Amino acid sequence: MKKIFVLMLLCSICLVGCNSESDTANKEEKKELIVGGSTSVQPLMEEVAASFMEESDYTVAVQGGGSSVGTKGAMEGTLDVGAVSRDLKDDEKAELDGTIIALDGIVVIVNTENKLENITLQQLADIYTGKITNWKEVGGADAAISVVSREEGSGTRDGFESIVGFESEDLMKDSDIQNATGGVISTVSTNANSIGYISMGSVSDQVDVLRVEEVTPSVETVKDGSYKLQRPFVLAVKKQNEDAKALFDYIFSDAGKKIIEEMKYIPVEK
């Protein structure tokens, strides 16, 4: 009887040990990815990551910080994937492979009390460099313009400045600098005389969107090129690093493209 009890006890211990080893193995098999960078790309990647994790053995953490944080993190290895809302610069291309995953429009936003409906690229350049300082100069009310921009290193800022046509050092010195898309929306929504720019996919009813050169920003006008304020969403990885291949494959799948379209971005072919 004692022998039987000892055998049963040993079997129980073995089973517990096996289950424990199995649980440990499963945890070890769970692959982890960290994606970080552009706050414009961040909401899209959060949605993509949530869906991807449901269908894979990956855990994906998504964080912001700005495009420069994304490229630096990817180069230094603190991020598996850098999210960038502009084209990679030449020095970044030397170390990173960039893949365009979507196109995005940069929209110009004003307070909902502002009655202006259209603005030109030249007027935007003059406003952001301080040559135009009053809304009446562009057909608006007689009020001083409060300029809102993004921080140095922001992909949205780089894209906006390069397309509108002015250098970063020429930005109006007393501009209200915000470190994230949400900050721009919040500032413009609470200041009747402010102007800012954000990702098309981040637009909310807190602000109004201006036409640019009489073209309304939309998926269609970004896709056909008639809306000029547009830029790519890029995911960057260290050269010859294929750790995130499964994530990239998912982004370019039908499921991934559907998420991109639902968030008002334009999917591209791999």
Secondary structure as GFF3:
##gff-version 3
##sequence-region A 1 270
A	DSSP	alpha_helix	2	29	.	.	.	ID=ss1
A	DSSP	beta_strand	31	37	.	.	.	ID=ss2
A	DSSP	alpha_helix	42	54	.	.	.	ID=ss3
A	DSSP	beta_strand	58	63	.	.	.	ID=ss4
A	DSSP	alpha_helix	67	76	.	.	.	ID=ss5
A	DSSP	beta_strand	81	84	.	.	.	ID=ss6
A	DSSP	alpha_helix	90	93	.	.	.	ID=ss7
A	DSSP	beta_strand	96	110	.	.	.	ID=ss8
A	DSSP	beta_strand	118	119	.	.	.	ID=ss9
A	DSSP	alpha_helix	121	128	.	.	.	ID=ss10
A	DSSP	three_ten_helix	135	138	.	.	.	ID=ss11
A	DSSP	beta_strand	146	150	.	.	.	ID=ss12
A	DSSP	alpha_helix	155	164	.	.	.	ID=ss13
A	DSSP	three_ten_helix	168	170	.	.	.	ID=ss14
A	DSSP	beta_strand	176	178	.	.	.	ID=ss15
A	DSSP	alpha_helix	181	190	.	.	.	ID=ss16
A	DSSP	beta_strand	194	199	.	.	.	ID=ss17
A	DSSP	three_ten_helix	200	202	.	.	.	ID=ss18
A	DSSP	beta_strand	208	209	.	.	.	ID=ss19
A	DSSP	beta_strand	211	212	.	.	.	ID=ss20
A	DSSP	alpha_helix	219	223	.	.	.	ID=ss21
A	DSSP	beta_strand	230	238	.	.	.	ID=ss22
A	DSSP	alpha_helix	245	251	.	.	.	ID=ss23
A	DSSP	alpha_helix	254	262	.	.	.	ID=ss24
A	DSSP	beta_strand	266	267	.	.	.	ID=ss25
###
